[in-house]
Amino acid sequence: MAMLSYTPPTEPWIETVFEDEHILAVNKPSGLLSVPGKAPEHYDSMWSRLVEVHPEIQVVHRLDMSTSGLMLLAKNKQAERSLKKQFQYRLTHKVYYARVWGTLPSKRV
């Protein structure tokens, strides 16, 4: 089986949706890893891009590489602990949308 090369999108490099002194919300595009992979060529990720600007940034949750959407990151340890607890106890409400093109075949009985 041939390995596909990792070619993450570069435009926009980072799209910030919200930022305050504790949290950062960014729009992760499809095709970009949330965190670096094990191989050196998989280092480019939302976290690796953000850590250059925000050295203390911590990932609170992840999105699959092929999934686009908002990622919430903590800018300090206190925010990280608080946000991770909210995700752990399912206090965070997540919504997923799928775009589908085409027509489904008629149902056969």
C-alpha positions, 0 to 999 in steps of 0.5 A: 500500500502506497503512503500518501504524502502529508501536504497540509493547507497553508492559506490561511496559516492561522485563522483566529476566531476568538482570543482573550488572556486565557483561551484561543479559538481557531478555525482548523482547516481540513487536511491539517493535523491538530497536533504533530504526528510521530514522523518528522514530516508530520510536524506541521499542525495547528499546535506547531503553528500556534506554539511559535506565537504562543509558547505556552499554548496547550491543546484541549481537544483534537479534530481529525485531520480531515475534519475542519472546524473550531479548535479551542486551546488554552493559553495557560495551565489554569485554563487548560485544567478547567477546559479539559475538565469541561470536555471530560465531564461532557459539559461542552456541547459539540455540533458536527455538520456534514456536506453531502453532494449528489443524490442517494439511490432510491431505496429498494425493498 
